[in-house]
Amino acid sequence: MKLTSLYNNGISSVVLIGTLLQINATLADPSKFVPQAMADLASIDRVSTSANSSVSVTAQTVAPVPSIAANVATMIAGSGAGSARTSSKENARSPLGINLAGVTSYSAERPFVDVFKTTHPWFSNAEGKSWAQGGDLALTAEGWVASLRPGQYATTGVLDGDQRYPTGNYTLLYDGQGKIEIRAMSNKGLTTVSEAPGRSVFKVTTETEGLFVHLRETNPANPVRNIRFIMPGHEKTYQTQPFNPQFLKALSRFKSIRFMDWQKANGSKLANWSDRTTPLSATQAVENGVALEHMIQLANTLQADPWFTIPIRASDDFVRQFATLVRDKLDPSLKAHIEYSNEVWNFGFEQAGYVRDQGVRLGLDRDQYLAGTKYYSQRSVEIFKIFETVMGGTSRIDRVLAGQSVNTWSGNEILAWKDAYKHADTYAIAPYFDGRETLLNGEKGAQIAQMSEDQVLDILQADIRGKIKDDMVSNAKLARKYGIQLKAYEGGQQLTSFQFGGYEPQITKLYTNVNRNPRMGDLYTEYLNNWKASGGGLFSHYNDIAPPNKYGVWGVLEYLGQDPKTAPKYQALIRYIDANPTSK
């Protein structure tokens, strides 16, 4: 049984707002998870130790606590202008950006060579209890297990999701005293190569189907901490070169990297700087998102402009501290896009209700929707001004006001309120195409299930040539009216199939094949050419790497290391980059 099947007990809410479909998926509280195959999980926990299925490691004192800070200091020191970078500068004149997928243990992105950085926070278990029913865990501020009660143990997983992770010898490193148990999720494919205090090496094959990490014992006076699980070949370089080379290669052609999902912008509760994730955190796959230091280092490494989404509840101090770190650590040759949250017009996301409530509280308009629109506009400007003060002007930032592609009236309100446009550089939209009147209509499942791939593609092509093209033109006109740039914070196709009931499996397969069809690449080319012709600037596709499912076929790649020849959307983006170099 994989952890993925546990995570899939999370809550998914789907909301149709206006004419744009949005999906808001959040993981349930781990304490409420009900494993789908508890018998399988229980059998794993009952398996006796064998050479190829389970390894117990007794952790001894191997390094003092400062070793963690030393590792982080090395990483931070390398996150400025002098850090390791891709050498090709293939993105120097690229007209395209990319959105990253979220950081999870089962993500197809696999961005870090230390795969423990993407583990789920610890699950609390206990002998004789159901999954995740071990009671509260005592954790350190960084998320390491501080102590365990008798019979209690903590569990997480690595390399979950699919079997496309690198195989070979993985290195487990840790500090502290306790007992760590590594188990193959499949009960096979895991062997021990070597063991020593603080360092063990395991051979991992695709047969393991991922690994469970059980922390069975920990010394409260010297708890197990700073656990790292390093991909083959990266033990000597993971501190200064933390990113998976395959991940870097996949992103190397894009001018900008939007970190919305890495920052967990949708539904974010983060308000205070002291509550943010840091490089010291036990995992980066947490509700407050990835550490800003990692995002800056990735931008520096790729020489790509970062696109940040400031949390909806961020205090002025949070914004000031955020801006200070960007000022000090981001390569000065790069420009940071600054956007307040994500899609605050979209009531499929909690932040839309937040800005509405704040606007009503301040009496910005008698209409609640307009009150929220105006609050978003003026809070964005407040954030921009903090960045300007910290960074000594606007030369290193791009100030983004974002709106709904199909609603230029609302966009006009955002730009005009208190002359917000005078404090912005960019108006950004998400001009997705999806043939929504037919292809997203849940009542037309029987009709769609009988369609061929070409019929679906014909509908998408008509959408691109009709409503989507018109929206691009009208938004470009709006941006020109206010003398600012038009960019796309997201875009691409957005076919989903969850809404089709009993027809869902068949339509999921159809929409997956449509995205794999070479004609999809041709549609992308026409779509992007229309964007350029309308006057659109930087276009940030959503997203980079994600497997297809009923909630969407979002990734231009389905998995890391996919042959581009089998990825028509990715091929189309690269062709467009080559054919449309920018002036700078």
Order of alpha helices (4+ residues) and beta strands (2+ residues): alpha-beta-beta-alpha-beta-alpha-beta-beta-beta-beta-beta-beta-beta-beta-beta-beta-beta-alpha-beta-alpha-beta-alpha-beta-alpha-alpha-beta-alpha-beta-alpha-alpha-alpha-alpha-beta-alpha-alpha-beta-alpha
